[in-house]
């Protein structure tokens, strides 16, 4: 009953100064909402990054060809640079490392393709049937490259959805033939992929992959029809490169063998590539573990930044309550003269600070929970009004969405209450220590 009367009196005292109370509650609200918002943003970015890495396959190892910056054979006469993975590397890896379950060779190059009067600069990818499974490509029509097509080196191709939109806006592409320039070859379309969102660049380890303008052909056909050498002519000069394979994706039999196998892969490649250093081994499992560690660091950093807002709100509570103690000096003297104990005075002022902290915390939690849909609505609005601004953002921010961290809600609310108590103790103690006689004389 005593506590109920104390709460009624405390709330009544706060309502006597609504502007002052509202501004104090606002400080706590901003602090609580900031904790939830920042942790949600950090979680959303981290989850999107981890999703991108998991899309590579935690049981995969990717070996990429890297163009050397200062090749030793670069000269005026040697205008064609040979570098990167060899078919010999592919054979050695698959035959000598028992933990490799399967291997996917990939060759990529840019080519102009035509159909009727339409032209497109596309990425032609020579691959095997496993490519669709590894890169998570799904068919919309027709079928992907088959083993029989690879074995027979057939002039068949599979188109990405965006390529179809550009070359075949009004007709069914299946059975049609597209023309690949520079090699005077026609390729019969046997399948169309569903739209595949691009993957983001992951640190300095892996470039972003855009699948929207891809044309997939059997890797044996690419070797037979196009070859390994690409020559570019510009301003009367010629420059070219010879690359047998751009990438080899290795699938490991057990996720526990990934790191050990990666070391064996690097040792195997050392024989042919120690001089040029033209290959790079990428282990998605290691990137995933690194992303999880970064997530924890991000959560701690964002949490500390948001906690500062709560501390600032607590300082505001202390400042207001100290001013309130001075204003209510005579009231305190009267209460003490009527028999109120020091603990009663402390309880009275603590109730008021806790009430403001709880109210600010509840409002902060509410606005924190509606942040994800509000953020997406704001992003959609900015996309309509200024699409170039959204396009300039990193993929993880453009595609990701804030994700509420469940622990952030009780954490932020609990901290707000604790801060209210901590920063309210001193004003309450100061009020309780007033001499009743001196307090009654206060004007």
C-alpha positions as CSV (number, residue, x, y, z in Angstrom):
1,X,0.0,0.0,0.0
2,X,2.9,2.3,0.8
3,X,4.6,1.6,-2.5
4,X,1.3,2.2,-4.3
5,X,0.9,5.6,-2.7
6,X,4.5,6.4,-3.5
7,X,4.0,5.6,-7.2
8,X,0.8,7.7,-7.4
9,X,2.6,10.6,-5.8
10,X,5.6,10.2,-8.1
11,X,3.6,10.1,-11.3
12,X,1.5,13.1,-10.1
13,X,4.8,15.0,-9.6
14,X,6.0,14.1,-13.0
15,X,2.7,15.2,-14.7
16,X,3.0,18.6,-13.1
17,X,6.0,19.3,-15.4
18,X,5.1,17.5,-18.7
19,X,7.7,19.3,-20.9
20,X,10.5,18.5,-18.5
21,X,9.4,14.9,-18.1
22,X,8.9,14.4,-21.8
23,X,12.4,15.6,-22.7
24,X,13.9,13.4,-20.1
25,X,11.9,10.4,-21.3
26,X,13.0,11.3,-24.9
27,X,16.6,10.8,-23.9
28,X,16.0,7.3,-22.6
29,X,13.8,6.5,-25.6
30,X,16.6,7.5,-28.0
31,X,19.1,5.4,-26.1
32,X,16.9,2.3,-26.0
33,X,15.9,2.6,-29.6
34,X,19.5,3.1,-30.6
35,X,20.6,-0.1,-29.0
36,X,17.9,-2.1,-30.8
37,X,18.4,-0.2,-34.1
38,X,22.2,-0.5,-34.3
39,X,22.3,-4.1,-33.3
40,X,19.5,-4.9,-35.8
41,X,21.6,-3.1,-38.6
42,X,24.7,-5.0,-37.6
43,X,22.9,-8.3,-37.5
44,X,21.3,-7.7,-40.9
45,X,24.7,-6.8,-42.5
46,X,26.3,-9.8,-40.9
47,X,23.6,-12.3,-41.9
48,X,23.7,-11.0,-45.5
49,X,27.5,-11.4,-45.6
50,X,27.3,-14.9,-44.1
51,X,24.5,-15.8,-46.6
52,X,26.8,-14.8,-49.4
53,X,29.6,-16.9,-48.1
54,X,27.4,-19.9,-47.4
55,X,26.2,-19.7,-51.0
56,X,29.7,-20.6,-52.0
57,X,29.4,-23.9,-50.0
58,X,31.1,-24.5,-46.7
59,X,32.5,-27.8,-48.0
60,X,34.0,-26.2,-51.1
61,X,37.4,-24.9,-52.0
62,X,37.7,-22.4,-54.8
63,X,41.0,-22.1,-56.8
64,X,41.1,-19.0,-59.0
65,X,43.5,-17.8,-61.7
66,X,45.0,-14.4,-60.8
67,X,46.6,-12.2,-63.5
68,X,50.1,-11.4,-62.2
69,X,50.9,-7.7,-61.8
70,X,54.5,-7.9,-63.0
71,X,54.9,-11.1,-65.1
72,X,58.5,-12.1,-65.7
73,X,57.9,-12.8,-69.5
74,X,56.3,-9.4,-70.2
75,X,58.1,-7.7,-73.1
76,X,57.4,-5.9,-76.3
77,X,57.6,-9.1,-78.4
78,X,55.7,-11.3,-75.9
79,X,52.4,-9.6,-76.2
80,X,50.5,-12.7,-75.1
81,X,50.7,-13.5,-71.4
82,X,50.2,-17.1,-70.3
83,X,49.1,-17.5,-66.7
84,X,46.6,-19.1,-64.4
85,X,45.3,-22.6,-63.8
86,X,46.2,-25.4,-66.1
87,X,44.3,-28.5,-67.1
88,X,47.3,-30.3,-65.7
89,X,46.5,-28.8,-62.3
90,X,43.0,-30.1,-62.5
91,X,44.2,-33.6,-63.3
92,X,46.8,-33.5,-60.5
93,X,44.4,-32.2,-57.9
94,X,41.7,-34.8,-58.6
95,X,44.1,-37.7,-58.9
96,X,46.4,-37.1,-55.9
97,X,44.2,-35.7,-53.1
98,X,41.8,-38.4,-51.9
99,X,39.5,-36.0,-49.9
100,X,38.3,-34.3,-53.1
101,X,34.9,-35.7,-53.8
102,X,34.4,-33.8,-57.2
103,X,36.0,-31.0,-59.1
104,X,34.4,-28.4,-61.4
105,X,36.6,-26.7,-64.1
106,X,35.4,-23.3,-65.3
107,X,36.6,-21.1,-68.2
108,X,35.2,-17.6,-68.6
109,X,35.6,-14.9,-71.3
110,X,33.7,-11.9,-72.6
111,X,32.2,-12.1,-76.1
112,X,29.7,-10.2,-78.2
113,X,26.7,-12.3,-79.0
114,X,24.0,-11.6,-81.6
115,X,20.5,-12.7,-82.4
116,X,18.8,-11.1,-85.4
117,X,19.5,-7.3,-85.0
118,X,20.1,-7.5,-81.2
119,X,23.6,-7.5,-79.7
120,X,24.9,-8.1,-76.2
121,X,28.2,-8.1,-74.4
122,X,27.9,-11.4,-72.5
123,X,30.1,-13.6,-70.3
124,X,30.5,-16.9,-71.9
125,X,31.1,-19.6,-69.3
126,X,32.5,-23.0,-70.3
127,X,31.5,-25.5,-67.6
128,X,30.2,-29.0,-66.8
129,X,26.7,-30.0,-65.5
130,X,27.8,-29.6,-61.9
131,X,28.1,-25.8,-62.3
132,X,24.4,-25.3,-61.9
133,X,24.3,-27.1,-58.6
134,X,27.4,-25.4,-57.2
135,X,26.3,-21.9,-58.2
136,X,22.6,-22.6,-57.3
137,X,21.3,-22.0,-60.8
138,X,17.7,-23.2,-61.3
139,X,16.1,-23.8,-64.7
140,X,13.1,-21.9,-66.0
141,X,12.8,-23.8,-69.3
142,X,14.7,-26.6,-71.0
143,X,17.7,-28.2,-69.3
144,X,21.3,-27.2,-68.3
145,X,24.4,-28.6,-69.9
146,X,24.5,-32.4,-69.8
147,X,27.3,-34.9,-69.7
148,X,26.5,-36.0,-73.2
149,X,26.8,-32.5,-74.5
150,X,30.2,-32.1,-72.8
151,X,31.4,-35.4,-74.1
152,X,30.4,-34.7,-77.7
153,X,31.5,-31.0,-77.5
154,X,28.1,-29.9,-78.9
155,X,27.4,-26.3,-79.9
156,X,24.6,-26.0,-77.3
157,X,24.1,-23.2,-74.8
158,X,22.0,-22.2,-71.8
159,X,21.1,-18.5,-71.3
160,X,20.6,-16.4,-68.2
161,X,17.2,-14.8,-67.7
162,X,18.5,-11.2,-68.5
163,X,20.1,-12.4,-71.7
164,X,16.8,-13.8,-72.8
165,X,15.0,-10.5,-72.0
166,X,17.5,-8.6,-74.1
167,X,17.8,-11.0,-77.1
168,X,14.4,-12.6,-77.1
169,X,11.9,-10.1,-75.7
170,X,8.9,-11.4,-77.7
171,X,9.7,-15.0,-78.6
172,X,10.7,-18.4,-77.0
173,X,14.5,-18.8,-77.3
174,X,14.5,-22.6,-77.0
175,X,15.7,-24.1,-80.2
176,X,17.0,-20.8,-81.6
177,X,20.6,-20.1,-82.4
178,X,22.7,-17.2,-81.2
179,X,25.9,-16.1,-82.9
180,X,29.2,-15.6,-81.0
181,X,31.4,-13.0,-82.7
182,X,35.1,-13.4,-83.4
183,X,34.7,-17.2,-83.8
184,X,31.9,-17.4,-86.3
185,X,30.0,-20.0,-84.3
186,X,26.4,-20.5,-83.8
187,X,25.1,-22.1,-80.6
188,X,21.7,-23.7,-80.2
189,X,19.7,-22.7,-77.1
190,X,18.7,-25.7,-75.0
191,X,17.8,-24.0,-71.7
192,X,17.0,-20.8,-69.8
193,X,17.9,-20.2,-66.2
194,X,15.8,-18.4,-63.7
195,X,17.0,-15.0,-62.6
196,X,19.9,-15.3,-60.2
197,X,20.8,-12.4,-57.9
198,X,24.5,-11.4,-57.9
199,X,26.9,-12.4,-55.1
200,X,28.7,-9.6,-53.3
201,X,32.5,-9.2,-53.2
202,X,33.8,-10.8,-50.0
203,X,36.6,-8.7,-48.7
204,X,39.7,-9.0,-50.9
205,X,39.2,-12.7,-51.3
206,X,36.5,-13.0,-54.0
207,X,35.1,-10.6,-56.6
208,X,31.4,-10.0,-57.0
209,X,29.8,-12.4,-59.3
210,X,27.0,-11.2,-61.7
211,X,25.1,-14.0,-63.4
212,X,22.7,-11.8,-65.3
213,X,24.6,-11.8,-68.6
214,X,25.9,-15.3,-68.6
215,X,25.8,-17.8,-71.5
216,X,26.8,-21.4,-70.5
217,X,28.4,-23.8,-72.9
218,X,30.1,-27.2,-72.5
219,X,33.7,-26.6,-71.4
220,X,34.9,-29.0,-74.1
221,X,33.1,-27.0,-76.7
222,X,34.8,-23.8,-75.5
223,X,38.2,-25.4,-75.7
224,X,37.6,-26.8,-79.2
225,X,35.8,-23.8,-80.8
226,X,37.2,-20.8,-79.0
227,X,40.5,-22.0,-77.5
228,X,42.6,-20.7,-74.6
229,X,44.0,-17.5,-76.1
230,X,42.2,-14.2,-76.2
231,X,43.7,-11.4,-78.3
232,X,42.5,-7.8,-78.0
233,X,43.3,-5.1,-80.5
234,X,43.4,-1.5,-79.5
235,X,44.9,1.5,-81.3
236,X,47.0,-0.6,-83.7
237,X,48.5,-2.7,-80.9
238,X,47.7,-6.2,-79.9
239,X,47.5,-7.6,-76.4
240,X,46.4,-11.1,-75.4
241,X,46.4,-13.7,-72.7
242,X,46.3,-17.5,-72.6
243,X,44.3,-19.0,-69.7
244,X,43.3,-22.6,-69.7
245,X,41.0,-22.5,-66.6
246,X,39.7,-19.5,-64.7
247,X,38.5,-21.5,-61.7
248,X,38.4,-25.0,-60.2
249,X,35.8,-25.5,-57.6
250,X,36.6,-28.5,-55.4
251,X,34.0,-30.3,-53.3
252,X,35.4,-32.0,-50.2
253,X,34.1,-35.3,-48.8
254,X,33.8,-33.9,-45.2
255,X,33.6,-30.4,-43.9
256,X,36.2,-31.3,-41.3
257,X,38.7,-32.0,-44.0
258,X,38.3,-28.6,-45.8
259,X,41.2,-26.7,-44.1
260,X,43.6,-29.7,-44.3
261,X,42.7,-30.2,-48.0
262,X,43.2,-26.5,-48.8
263,X,46.8,-26.8,-47.5
264,X,47.4,-29.8,-49.8
265,X,45.9,-27.9,-52.8
266,X,48.3,-25.0,-52.2
267,X,51.2,-27.4,-52.0
268,X,50.2,-29.2,-55.2
269,X,49.9,-25.9,-57.1
270,X,53.2,-24.6,-55.8
271,X,55.0,-26.8,-58.5
272,X,53.6,-25.0,-61.5
273,X,52.8,-21.5,-60.1
274,X,55.5,-20.6,-57.6
275,X,57.2,-18.1,-60.0
276,X,54.1,-16.2,-61.2
277,X,52.0,-16.6,-58.1
278,X,49.0,-16.6,-60.5
279,X,46.6,-18.7,-58.4
280,X,44.6,-18.1,-55.3
281,X,43.0,-20.6,-53.0
282,X,39.7,-19.4,-51.4
283,X,38.2,-21.4,-48.5
284,X,34.6,-20.3,-47.9
285,X,34.6,-22.1,-44.5
286,X,37.4,-19.9,-43.3
287,X,35.6,-16.8,-44.6
288,X,32.5,-17.9,-42.8
289,X,34.3,-18.3,-39.5
290,X,35.9,-14.9,-40.0
291,X,32.5,-13.4,-40.8
292,X,31.1,-14.8,-37.5
293,X,34.0,-13.2,-35.6
294,X,33.5,-9.9,-37.3
295,X,29.8,-10.2,-36.4
296,X,30.6,-10.4,-32.7
297,X,33.0,-7.5,-33.0
298,X,30.3,-5.5,-34.8
299,X,27.7,-6.3,-32.2
300,X,30.0,-5.2,-29.4
301,X,31.0,-2.0,-31.2
302,X,27.4,-1.0,-32.1
303,X,26.3,-1.9,-28.6
304,X,28.8,0.3,-27.0
305,X,27.9,3.2,-29.3
306,X,24.3,2.8,-28.4
307,X,25.0,2.5,-24.7
308,X,26.6,5.9,-24.8
309,X,23.1,7.3,-25.8
310,X,21.7,5.6,-22.7
311,X,24.4,7.1,-20.5
312,X,23.6,10.5,-21.9
313,X,19.9,9.9,-21.2
314,X,20.9,8.9,-17.6
315,X,22.9,12.1,-17.2
316,X,19.8,14.0,-18.3
317,X,17.8,12.2,-15.6
318,X,20.3,13.2,-13.0
319,X,20.4,16.8,-14.2
320,X,16.6,17.1,-14.1
321,X,16.3,15.4,-10.7
322,X,18.9,17.6,-9.2
323,X,17.0,20.6,-10.4
324,X,13.8,19.1,-9.1
325,X,15.3,18.6,-5.6
326,X,16.2,22.2,-5.5
327,X,12.7,23.3,-6.6
328,X,11.1,21.0,-4.0
329,X,13.3,21.8,-1.1
330,X,10.4,23.2,0.9
331,X,8.2,20.2,0.1
332,X,10.9,17.9,1.4
333,X,11.2,20.0,4.6
334,X,7.4,19.7,5.2
335,X,7.4,16.0,4.6
336,X,10.3,15.5,7.0
337,X,8.6,17.7,9.6
338,X,5.4,15.6,9.3
339,X,7.4,12.4,10.1
340,X,8.8,11.2,6.7
341,X,12.0,9.3,7.1
342,X,15.0,9.6,4.9
343,X,14.2,6.3,3.2
344,X,10.8,7.6,2.3
345,X,12.4,10.6,0.6
346,X,14.9,8.4,-1.3
347,X,12.1,6.1,-2.3
348,X,10.0,9.0,-3.6
349,X,12.7,10.4,-5.9
350,X,13.8,6.9,-7.0
351,X,10.2,6.1,-8.0
352,X,10.1,9.2,-10.2
353,X,13.4,8.4,-12.0
354,X,12.4,4.7,-12.5
355,X,9.0,5.8,-13.9
356,X,10.7,8.0,-16.5
357,X,13.2,5.2,-17.3
358,X,10.5,2.6,-17.7
359,X,8.4,4.9,-19.9
360,X,11.3,5.8,-22.1
361,X,12.3,2.1,-22.3
362,X,8.8,1.0,-23.3
363,X,8.6,3.6,-26.1
364,X,12.1,2.8,-27.2
365,X,11.3,-0.9,-27.5
366,X,8.2,-0.2,-29.5
367,X,10.0,2.0,-32.0
368,X,12.8,-0.5,-32.1
369,X,10.4,-3.3,-33.1
370,X,8.9,-1.3,-36.0
371,X,12.4,-0.4,-37.3
372,X,12.9,-3.2,-39.8
373,X,9.6,-2.6,-41.8
374,X,10.2,1.2,-41.5
375,X,13.7,0.8,-42.8
376,X,12.5,-1.2,-45.8
377,X,9.8,1.2,-46.5
378,X,12.3,4.1,-46.4
379,X,14.7,2.2,-48.7
380,X,11.9,1.5,-51.2
381,X,11.0,5.2,-51.2
382,X,14.6,6.3,-51.7
383,X,14.9,3.7,-54.5
384,X,11.9,5.3,-56.3
385,X,13.1,8.9,-55.7
386,X,16.9,8.4,-56.2
387,X,17.8,4.9,-57.6
388,X,21.4,6.0,-58.2
389,X,21.9,6.5,-54.4
390,X,20.8,3.0,-53.7
391,X,22.9,1.6,-56.6
392,X,26.0,3.2,-55.0
393,X,25.5,1.3,-51.7
394,X,27.3,-1.9,-51.0
395,X,25.4,-5.1,-51.8
396,X,25.0,-6.1,-48.2
397,X,23.3,-2.8,-47.4
398,X,21.3,-2.7,-50.6
399,X,20.0,-6.3,-50.4
400,X,20.1,-6.9,-46.6
401,X,17.5,-5.9,-44.1
402,X,17.8,-5.1,-40.3
403,X,17.2,-8.2,-38.2
404,X,16.1,-7.6,-34.6
405,X,18.4,-9.4,-32.1
406,X,16.0,-10.9,-29.5
407,X,18.5,-10.3,-26.7
408,X,18.7,-6.6,-27.5
409,X,15.1,-5.9,-26.3
410,X,15.5,-7.1,-22.6
411,X,19.1,-5.9,-22.6
412,X,18.2,-2.3,-23.7
413,X,15.2,-2.1,-21.5
414,X,17.1,-3.5,-18.5
415,X,20.0,-1.1,-19.0
416,X,17.5,1.8,-19.2
417,X,16.0,0.9,-15.8
418,X,19.4,0.3,-14.2
419,X,20.7,3.7,-15.5
420,X,17.5,5.3,-14.2
421,X,18.3,3.9,-10.7
422,X,22.0,4.7,-10.8
423,X,21.6,8.3,-12.0
424,X,18.6,8.8,-9.7
425,X,20.4,7.6,-6.5
426,X,22.5,10.7,-6.0
427,X,19.6,13.2,-6.3
428,X,17.5,11.1,-4.0
429,X,20.3,10.8,-1.5
430,X,20.9,14.5,-1.6
431,X,17.2,15.2,-1.0
432,X,17.2,12.8,1.9
433,X,20.2,14.5,3.5
434,X,18.5,17.9,3.7
435,X,18.1,19.4,7.2
436,X,14.3,19.7,7.8
437,X,14.7,23.1,9.5
438,X,16.8,24.6,6.7
439,X,14.4,23.1,4.1
440,X,11.4,24.8,5.7
441,X,13.2,28.1,5.6
442,X,13.8,27.7,1.8
443,X,11.8,30.1,-0.4
